[in-house]
Each structure stands twice: as structure tokens, then as C-alpha cells.
Amino acid sequence: MLRKNFTSPERIFAQKSAPNPTWNNTIAERITAGFPALLTPYILVGHQPLRPPLLTSQKARNDSDMTTAQHNVDEAEIARFDALASRWWDPAGDFRPLHEINPLRLDYIRQRATLSGSRALDIGCGGGILAESMAINGANVTGIDMAEGPLAVARLHQAESGTDVDYQRSTAESYAGDHAGEFDIVTCLEMLEHVPQPMTVVESCAELVRPGGDLFFSTINRNPKSFLFAIIGAEYILRLLPAGTHEYEKFIRPSELEAWARHAGLELKGSIGLHYNPLTREYSLGDNLDVNYLMHFRRPGDR
């Protein structure tokens, strides 16, 4: 059923209610003004339960998240991506957005770092879309992930495509213990918002890259606009992603990511936003970091 409704941001985001299984019938009452004019008049109701946004601080979010004793892993996230693994290389399937944004991400990396002849590490590589692209561009690529399903798909696909990527099951933290300073380029794209302790991933990335090496992160900003665009819009209206792919409280502000990187000894070299036009169904890069964004850092020193 479709329902028109607009509610002020002040009223919605003043509420910090816990998840409620009956909340699916009040989605329209929780949507703020400010969503794109062509999309927002109609809000889907009767969908599966959607967690209301919690405007918690990053520290509070990290303190409250469950972490396994030895690994910075969210088992529910791993299970979700394992279940979707077989669809990873379907350009019209659940991972269509990754296929469509990959050329933009790759170009951004190529403009700021030399792939040919470099050792590159892709953290949270999933089924290998970015890892294979970097290998095709001449990099010696290692991809790590904790989900066995996507890794199996990545290995199978590279056998078909003829690319050469070393796929391994590991967390960034564990891998840094044995491979510190070995890589010219480290990428961690669309991954930080899926782990309980993203700051430790950033620290591990800083350990893994050589002095003078480049690091690239991408994630989603945390604000009312990103909730509307990245969750309501992308998952429940446009159906670009499976519902439940993201949790709002795990989104990361650019200022938080920059602070973690600076604490890890990295220097910010640039940032850019990733935008989607629902009319043309095209992605582009631009200055606005309100929703999806990429950041480029460098570890000080000479290679």
C-alpha cells in the first residue's frame, strides 16, 4: 500500500525508541522531509520491520556492539553475505550497485595511485569485483574477507576470467599481524559499516601499507539524509539493495573516519562523494559527502 505523509525531522529524530516488531506499520510516520521530491511523496508501508534510526555517538555505538573474543566480526553480517554469495557476479542482481559503481571507484584509485606493478590488498573483498579490476590493471592483488561463500565465488570467477588474485579468509587485524608494511595500496570499500569496531580496521590498514603507500576507504555518512537515501530510498523504495543490508547506527561520519586515520598516523589526501541519480539510473562522483563517500589517505614516509 502507498501512503503520503511528511513528518518533521525534529519530531522523528528526537525519538530514540528501541526496535519494535510492529514498527513496520508506522514507517511513513517516521520519514522526514528533504528526500528527493520525485521519490518521497510515496513511502512503502507493510514491508518487513525497519529499525528506527538511533543518533548515537560513535563511541557509544562501538561500546555497545558485540564483538567476538578474537575477531572484529559481526556474524550476522557474515551470514547475510554468505547467503547472497552466488549472486555476486550477476550485474542485474542484488549486487548490481557494486558493478555499477566499480568503474568510478577504480578510476578514483587509478588517478591517485599507480596500480601497475604495485602490491594491493583489498580488505572485505567479497566476491572480488574490485580485486579483479585492480589485477586487470597490473596490480599484484590479495583479497581478504571473512565470508567463505563470497570467497569461493571469487576464486571460481577468477578461474573463468583468467585473473590472478590471492584470496584468503582473514580479518584485517589478523592479517596485519603477519603482513605489516607489505602493501603499496590498501583498499577497504563498503566494508567499515559492516563491522563492530571499524576504528581497529582503519588501524590495521595503516599497519599493512608501506610508508608512502596509499589507502582508500568508502562508507556511508551518518545523518538524517543518509538514512533516507541509503536505507529508505535504496533498500525500500528503489530496491537497489536487499532490505536490511545496512544499519543506520553503523554509518560513519567523515570526521570520524578522518580522526581514526589521523590517530593511526595517516594523512588525508582527498575525499569525494558518490551520488546516484534515480532518473538516469547513473552514479557519479562529486563534492557532496552527505551520503556515500570515498577518502584517500597516505602513510607518511618514502617507499
C-alpha positions as CSV (number, residue, x, y, z in Angstrom):
1,M,0.0,0.0,0.0
2,L,1.2,3.5,-0.7
3,R,0.7,6.4,1.7
4,K,1.5,10.1,1.5
5,N,3.0,11.5,4.7
6,F,5.6,14.0,5.8
7,T,6.9,14.4,9.4
8,S,9.3,17.0,10.7
9,P,12.9,15.9,11.3
10,E,12.8,17.4,14.8
11,R,9.9,15.1,15.9
12,I,11.4,12.0,14.3
13,F,15.0,12.3,15.4
14,A,14.0,13.3,19.0
15,Q,12.7,9.8,19.4
16,K,15.2,7.1,20.4
17,S,12.9,4.1,20.7
18,A,14.2,0.5,20.6
19,P,13.5,-1.8,17.7
20,N,9.8,-2.9,17.7
21,P,8.4,-5.7,15.6
22,T,5.2,-3.7,15.0
23,W,7.2,-0.8,13.7
24,N,6.7,-1.8,10.0
25,N,3.2,-0.3,10.0
26,T,4.5,3.2,11.0
27,I,7.3,3.7,8.5
28,A,5.5,6.5,6.8
29,E,5.1,8.3,10.1
30,R,8.9,8.3,10.7
31,I,10.1,9.7,7.4
32,T,11.5,13.2,7.4
33,A,11.1,15.9,4.8
34,G,14.0,16.5,2.5
35,F,14.0,13.3,0.5
36,P,14.2,13.9,-3.3
37,A,11.0,15.4,-4.5
38,L,10.4,12.7,-7.1
39,L,10.8,9.9,-4.6
40,T,9.4,11.0,-1.2
41,P,5.7,11.6,-1.6
42,Y,5.2,7.9,-1.5
43,I,6.5,5.7,1.3
44,L,6.1,2.0,1.3
45,V,4.1,0.6,4.2
46,G,3.6,-3.0,5.1
47,H,7.2,-4.0,4.5
48,Q,9.3,-6.1,6.8
49,P,10.3,-4.4,10.0
50,L,12.7,-1.5,9.6
51,R,14.8,-0.4,12.6
52,P,14.3,3.2,13.5
53,P,17.4,5.4,13.3
54,L,19.4,5.9,16.5
55,L,21.5,9.1,16.6
56,T,24.1,7.6,18.9
57,S,27.7,8.7,19.2
58,Q,30.4,6.6,17.6
59,K,31.9,5.7,20.9
60,A,28.5,4.6,22.3
61,R,27.9,2.6,19.2
62,N,31.2,0.8,19.4
63,D,30.9,0.2,23.2
64,S,27.5,-1.4,22.8
65,D,28.3,-3.6,19.7
66,M,29.0,-7.3,20.2
67,T,32.5,-8.4,19.2
68,T,33.8,-11.9,19.1
69,A,36.6,-12.7,21.6
70,Q,39.3,-12.8,18.9
71,H,37.9,-11.1,15.8
72,N,36.3,-7.9,14.8
73,V,33.4,-9.7,13.1
74,D,29.6,-9.4,13.0
75,E,28.5,-13.0,12.5
76,A,25.0,-11.8,11.3
77,E,26.7,-9.8,8.5
78,I,28.9,-12.7,7.5
79,A,25.8,-15.0,7.3
80,R,23.9,-12.4,5.2
81,F,26.7,-12.1,2.6
82,D,27.3,-15.9,2.6
83,A,23.6,-16.3,1.7
84,L,23.9,-13.9,-1.2
85,A,27.3,-15.1,-2.5
86,S,26.0,-17.0,-5.6
87,R,24.6,-13.7,-6.9
88,W,27.8,-11.7,-6.6
89,W,28.7,-11.6,-10.2
90,D,25.2,-11.1,-11.6
91,P,25.3,-7.5,-12.9
92,A,21.5,-7.3,-12.7
93,G,21.1,-9.0,-9.3
94,D,21.4,-8.0,-5.7
95,F,25.0,-6.6,-6.2
96,R,24.1,-4.6,-9.3
97,P,25.1,-1.3,-7.5
98,L,28.6,-2.7,-6.8
99,H,29.0,-3.5,-10.5
100,E,27.8,0.0,-11.5
101,I,30.0,2.0,-9.1
102,N,33.1,-0.1,-9.6
103,P,34.4,1.8,-12.6
104,L,34.1,5.1,-10.6
105,R,35.9,3.6,-7.6
106,L,38.6,2.1,-9.8
107,D,39.1,5.4,-11.7
108,Y,39.4,7.3,-8.4
109,I,42.1,4.9,-7.2
110,R,44.0,5.0,-10.5
111,Q,44.0,8.8,-10.5
112,R,45.7,8.8,-7.1
113,A,47.9,5.7,-7.0
114,T,49.8,3.6,-9.5
115,L,48.3,0.1,-9.8
116,S,50.7,-1.4,-12.4
117,G,53.4,-3.3,-10.6
118,S,52.1,-2.4,-7.1
119,R,51.1,-4.8,-4.3
120,A,47.5,-4.2,-3.5
121,L,45.3,-5.5,-0.6
122,D,41.5,-5.4,-0.9
123,I,40.0,-5.8,2.6
124,G,36.4,-7.0,2.6
125,C,36.9,-8.1,-1.0
126,G,33.6,-10.1,-1.1
127,G,33.2,-11.8,-4.5
128,G,36.2,-9.9,-5.9
129,I,34.7,-7.2,-8.2
130,L,37.3,-4.5,-7.2
131,A,40.1,-7.0,-6.6
132,E,39.8,-8.4,-10.2
133,S,39.7,-4.9,-11.6
134,M,42.9,-3.9,-9.9
135,A,44.6,-7.1,-11.1
136,I,43.5,-6.4,-14.7
137,N,45.2,-3.0,-14.3
138,G,48.5,-4.6,-13.4
139,A,48.4,-4.8,-9.6
140,N,49.5,-7.9,-7.6
141,V,46.3,-8.3,-5.6
142,T,45.5,-10.0,-2.4
143,G,41.8,-10.1,-1.3
144,I,40.7,-10.9,2.3
145,D,37.3,-11.5,3.7
146,M,35.7,-13.4,6.5
147,A,32.7,-14.8,4.5
148,E,33.5,-18.1,2.9
149,G,30.7,-18.0,0.4
150,P,31.8,-14.9,-1.5
151,L,35.5,-16.0,-1.3
152,A,34.5,-19.3,-3.0
153,V,32.6,-17.3,-5.7
154,A,35.6,-15.0,-6.2
155,R,38.0,-17.9,-6.7
156,L,35.6,-19.6,-9.2
157,H,35.1,-16.3,-11.1
158,Q,38.8,-15.6,-11.4
159,A,39.4,-19.1,-12.8
160,E,36.8,-18.2,-15.5
161,S,38.2,-14.7,-16.1
162,G,41.8,-15.6,-16.1
163,T,42.8,-13.0,-13.5
164,D,45.3,-13.7,-10.7
165,V,44.2,-12.7,-7.2
166,D,45.2,-14.4,-3.9
167,Y,42.0,-14.8,-1.9
168,Q,42.3,-15.5,1.8
169,R,39.9,-15.8,4.7
170,S,41.1,-13.3,7.4
171,T,40.2,-10.2,9.3
172,A,42.3,-7.1,8.7
173,E,43.5,-7.3,12.3
174,S,44.8,-10.8,11.9
175,Y,46.4,-10.2,8.5
176,A,48.2,-7.1,9.8
177,G,49.9,-9.3,12.4
178,D,51.8,-11.2,9.7
179,H,52.0,-8.8,6.8
180,A,52.6,-5.3,8.2
181,G,54.1,-2.8,5.8
182,E,53.9,-5.2,2.8
183,F,51.5,-3.3,0.5
184,D,51.7,-0.3,-1.7
185,I,47.9,0.1,-1.8
186,V,45.2,-0.9,0.7
187,T,41.5,-0.6,-0.2
188,C,38.6,-1.1,2.2
189,L,35.4,-0.1,0.3
190,E,31.8,-0.6,1.5
191,M,33.1,-2.6,4.5
192,L,33.6,-0.4,7.5
193,E,29.9,0.0,8.1
194,H,29.6,-3.8,8.4
195,V,32.0,-4.5,11.4
196,P,31.5,-3.9,15.1
197,Q,34.8,-1.9,15.5
198,P,35.6,0.0,12.4
199,M,38.4,2.0,14.0
200,T,40.5,-1.1,14.5
201,V,40.1,-1.9,10.8
202,V,41.5,1.5,10.0
203,E,44.4,1.0,12.4
204,S,45.2,-2.4,10.8
205,C,45.0,-0.8,7.3
206,A,47.6,1.7,8.4
207,E,49.9,-1.1,9.6
208,L,49.5,-3.1,6.4
209,V,50.5,-0.3,4.0
210,R,54.1,0.7,3.3
211,P,55.5,4.1,4.2
212,G,54.5,6.3,1.3
213,G,51.7,3.9,0.4
214,D,48.0,4.8,-0.3
215,L,44.8,3.8,1.4
216,F,41.3,4.1,0.1
217,F,38.1,3.8,2.2
218,S,34.5,4.2,1.3
219,T,31.5,4.1,3.5
220,I,28.2,5.9,4.3
221,N,27.8,9.2,6.3
222,R,25.5,9.2,9.4
223,N,22.8,11.8,9.3
224,P,19.1,12.1,8.6
225,K,19.7,12.5,4.8
226,S,21.8,9.3,4.6
227,F,19.1,7.4,6.5
228,L,16.5,8.5,3.9
229,F,18.7,7.9,0.8
230,A,20.8,4.9,1.8
231,I,18.1,2.9,3.7
232,I,14.6,4.1,2.9
233,G,15.4,5.0,-0.7
234,A,18.0,2.4,-1.7
235,E,16.6,-0.6,0.1
236,Y,12.8,0.0,0.4
237,I,11.8,2.3,-2.5
238,L,14.2,1.8,-5.3
239,R,15.1,-1.7,-4.2
240,L,18.8,-1.2,-5.2
241,L,19.9,-3.4,-2.3
242,P,18.2,-6.1,-0.3
243,A,16.3,-4.7,2.7
244,G,18.3,-4.9,5.8
245,T,21.7,-4.5,4.1
246,H,22.6,-1.5,6.2
247,E,22.1,-0.5,9.9
248,Y,21.9,3.3,10.3
249,E,23.8,3.3,13.6
250,K,26.8,1.7,11.9
251,F,27.2,4.6,9.4
252,I,30.3,6.7,9.8
253,R,30.7,10.4,9.6
254,P,33.7,11.7,7.5
255,S,35.0,13.5,10.6
256,E,35.1,10.2,12.5
257,L,36.9,8.3,9.7
258,E,39.4,11.1,9.4
259,A,40.0,11.2,13.1
260,W,40.6,7.4,13.3
261,A,43.0,7.6,10.3
262,R,44.9,10.6,11.8
263,H,45.2,8.7,15.1
264,A,46.7,5.8,13.1
265,G,49.3,8.1,11.6
266,L,47.7,8.6,8.2
267,E,47.4,11.8,6.2
268,L,44.2,12.8,4.4
269,K,44.9,13.4,0.7
270,G,41.4,13.8,-0.7
271,S,37.7,12.9,-0.3
272,I,34.8,12.8,-2.7
273,G,31.1,11.8,-2.6
274,L,29.3,9.1,-4.6
275,H,25.9,10.1,-5.9
276,Y,23.0,8.3,-7.6
277,N,20.5,9.8,-10.0
278,P,17.3,7.8,-9.9
279,L,16.0,9.3,-13.2
280,T,19.0,8.4,-15.3
281,R,20.0,5.4,-13.0
282,E,23.6,6.6,-13.1
283,Y,26.2,7.1,-10.5
284,S,28.7,9.9,-10.4
285,L,31.4,11.4,-8.2
286,G,31.0,14.9,-6.7
287,D,31.9,17.2,-3.8
288,N,28.9,16.4,-1.5
289,L,29.8,13.8,1.2
290,D,26.3,13.7,2.7
291,V,25.6,10.0,1.9
292,N,28.2,7.7,0.2
293,Y,31.8,8.9,0.1
294,L,35.4,7.9,-0.5
295,M,38.5,9.0,1.3
296,H,42.1,8.8,0.2
297,F,44.9,8.6,2.8
298,R,48.6,8.2,2.7
299,R,51.1,6.8,5.2
300,P,53.9,9.3,5.6
301,G,57.4,8.3,4.5
302,D,59.3,7.2,1.4
303,R,58.6,3.9,-0.3
